[in-house]
Amino acid sequence: MRGCSRRVMVFIDAMLDSTGPTVLQRSHGLARIMLGSRGLIDLAQAGSAKVMMPHVVGKCPEIVFLNTSGGMASGDRLEYHVGMQAGCRAVATTQTAERAYRANDCPARAQIRLTLGAGSWLDWLPQETILFDGARLERMTRVDLGPGAGCMLLEMIVLGRQAMGERLSHLHLHDRREIWQGGRIIHHDALSLSDAALPRLQDPAVLNGAKAMATLAVIASHAPDLLGCARAVLDEPGVTAAASAPPGRLILRLLASDGWPLRRQINRLLGALRPDPLPRIWQV
C-alpha cells in the first residue's frame, strides 16, 4: 500500500509539473427525431443532446431539444436533426437559451438539419443564443424541403447579458442558414462577427448600437401574402425592424438594445403569423 501511495504521488506531481497543452473535456451531443402522419416514428439521442415531445393541448406537435452541458465552449459539438414525412406539421424549439462561452482557438460547432417531406410544415423556433466574451461559435442550419413543403425559421442572438453589464471585446461567430428544394438552394443567409467588427457595432451599417438581433424567415408560396400582417405589429418600443417579401419568402430582421424587447416583439410576430400558440416551453 505504501508503494502504491508513492506511485500515485509521483503521478500527481508529474501532472502538476507538466508544461504541455491542457486537454480539456469536451461535450458532444446528437439528438434526432422523425415524425410521420401518426406521430413519432424514430427518436435517438446521445451525449449532451436530448429531444422530447411534451404532451400539449392542440393539433400541432411540439419538439423540444435540450443541451444538458449547459452551454457550448471550445471544441464542443452539438447536432439536432428533425425529419418529417409527407403531410406532417410540427413546431420545434429549444428548452432554454443556448449559451456560447469563452473558448480557445478551437470553436464550438453546432449543426441543425431539418428534412421535410412533401407538403409538410415545420416552425423552427429555437430560443435565443447568448454570446459571452471570447465565445467562438460556428453554426450551420440546413433545411431540405420536399415538394410543397414550407417552414418558418427563427434565429435570435444576444451579445452578452445587459443586466450583468457584460461587454464583448473578443468574438468569433459564423452562423449560416441554407434552404434547399428540388436539388437547388433557394435561400441562403449568413452572419459573421469577429474582433474586428466589435468596435464598429455602433455604426449604422453594422448593428447601430444594438446588443440583440433576430432574423425570422417564412419560406412558402404564400409567404409574401403575410407581409402586411407582419408590418402591422412591428411597433415594439426599443426595437428596430424591417420586413421584405421576395418571391416565395418573407424575411424580417430586427435589432434591439437588449434581449427582452426583442423577445416581446418576436412573441407578437409569432402570434400574428402562426395559427398556433407559442410553444409551451416559451411560456415557462
N, C-alpha and C positions, 0 to 999 in steps of 0.2 A: 504493500500500500504506500510505503514511504517513497519507493522508487517511482510509482505511478504519479504521486503528487509532484515530484521533481520534474517529470516529463511534462505535466500539464503547465507548470510554472514556466518552463523553458519555452513551450509553445506560445503562451500568452505574452512573454517578453518579446518573442520574435515578431508577433503581430503588432505590438506597440512600437517596436523599433523599425518596422517596415517603412521604406521610403517609396514603395511602388504605388501605382494608382489604386484608389479605393474602389472596390467592386460593389456597387450598390444593388440592393434587391429591388427588382422592378416588377410591376404588376402587368399581367397580360389577361385580357378578357375577351371572350367571344360569346355573343348571345344571338340565337337565330330562331325565328318563328315563321310558320307557314299557315295561312288561313285558306279555307275552302268555303263553299257556299253554305255548308252546315256547321261551320265553326273551325275549331283548331284541328289541324292536320299533323303538325310536327312542331316540337319545341326542343331546343338544345341550348345548353349553357355551360361555360367553362371559365375557370379562373374568377376574376373580379366582376365579370359581366353577368347580370341576371335579367330575365324578362318575365313579366307577369301579365295576366289578363284578369283584372279585378272584376267582380260582379257589379254591373251598373244597370240602372233603370233606363231603358231606351233601346233603340234598334241598332245603334252604331257601336260595335265592339271597341273596347279601349285596350291598347297595348302600352305597357309601361316598362321602360328599360331602366336599369339601375347599375351604377358603378360602385361596388362595395369598397373600393380602395379609398373613396372619399375625395378623389381628385386625380389629376394627371401631372406627373413630373417627368424628369429626364429619363428617356428610354421606355416609358410606359407605352403599351399598345392596347387599343380598345376597338372592337368591331361590333356593330349592330347590323343585323340583316332582317329584313321583312320581305316575305314572299306572299303574294296573293293570287289565287286562281281567278278565273274569269267571273265577272259579275259581283265580286266581293266589294265591301265597303268597310273602312275602319279608320280610327284615329290612333296615332302612335305618338308617345311623348316620353319624357324622362321624369324620374321620381323627384328630382330636385335640380338645382342649378349645377352645371358642371364647373369644375374649378381647375385652372391650369396654373401650377405653382412654379416657383423659380427652378430653373433647370441648368445643367452644364451644357457642353457643346452638343449633346445628343438630344434632339427634340422628342417630345411626346407625339405619338401619331394616333389619329382616330380615323376609322373608315366606316362610313354608313352606306349600306347597299339596299335599295328598295326596288323590288321587281314586281310589277303589276300586270296581271293578266288582262285579257281583252275585256273592255267595259268596266273595269274595276276602278275604285277611287280610294285614295289614301290622303289623309291630312297628317303631315309630318310636322308636329308642333313641340319640339324639344324646349325645355326651359332654358333660360339664359346661360351663357358661358361667361364666367368671371375670370379675367386675366390678371394675375398678380405680377408684381415687378419681377423681371427676369424670366418670365414664362417663355417657353419655346414650344409652340403647338403647330402641328401640320395636320390638317383635316381635309378629308375628301368625302363628298356626298355624291353618290351616283344613283340616278333613277332610270330604270328601264320601263318604258310604257308600252303595253300591248295596244292593239287597235282599239280606238275609242276609250282608252283609259285616260285618267286625269289625276292631278294631285295638287295639293296646297303645301308649300314649303315655307317654314319659318326659321329664321336664324337671328338670335339676339346676342349681342356681345357687350359686355360691360368692362371698362378699363379701370379696374381697381374698385374698392368699396369706398364710396364717397363719405359715408358716415364715419369711417375709421380714419379719414384724412389720407388715404393711400394715393400715392402718385407713382407713375411709371417712368423709369429712366432707362430701362432695358427691356426689349421685347422682340420676339420673333414670332410672327403669325402668318401662316399661309393657309387660307381657307378657300376651298374650291367646291363648286356645285355644278354638276353636269346632268342634263336630262336627255335621254336618248329615246328615239322611237323609230321603228322601221329601219334599224341599222344606221341611222344618222343622228347626229347631235342637233337638238332643236333649241337648247338653251344652255348657256354657259355663263357662270358668274364667279368671279374670283376677287378675293381681298387679301392684300399683303400689307403688313405693318412691321416696320423694323426700327432699330435705334435711330436711324437717320430721319425717320418720319416723325418721331415723338416731339422734337422741338417745334414742329410745324403744325401741330394739331389745332392751333388757334386759327390757322389760315382758312379763309372761306373755301378754298379749293380742296382742302383736306377734310377736317371734321368741324371746322368753325367753332372750336372750343368744346364740342360735345364729348361726354365721357361714356355715352351709351349709344348703341346703334342697332338697327334691325333692318332686315330685308324680308318682305313677305311676297311670295310669288304664287300665283294660281296659273296652272298650265292646263288648259282645256279649250275646246272650241267656243264655249260660251263665256270664257274669262273676260273678254273686253266688255261684255254687257254689264259687268259688275263695277265698272269704273265710277259711275255716278254714285252708286251706293257707298263705295269706299271713300270718295272725296267728301261725302256728306258728314262723315264722322271724324274727319281729320282736323280736330279743333281742340285737342287736349293742351292745356297750358304747359309751357315748358318743352313742348315737342315741335320740331320742325319736320314736315313730311311732304312728300310728293308722290304722285301716282301717274303711271302711264299704262297704255294698253296697246302694245303692238299686236299683230295678228296672233290669235291663239294664246295670249298671255295677259296677265295683269300683274304689274310689278309695282310694289310700294317700297320706298326707302324712308327711314325715319332716323332722326338724330335727337338726342335729349341730353340734358345736363347730368342726369342720374338715371339709374335703372327703374325707379319707382314710377315716374311719369311715363316712361317708355312702356312699362308693363300695363299701366292703365289704358294707354292708347291702343296697345295690341289687343287687350281684352275687348275693347269696344269694336275694333275692326273685326275680330273673330266672331263677335256676336252679330255683326251686320252681314258678314259674308258667308256664314255657315248656318245650316238649319238646326244644328245640334248645340246643346250647351257646352261650355268649356269642359275639357277633360276633368274628371273628378279630382285627380291629384293636384290640379292647379288651384283648387278651392280649399286645400288643406292649409 
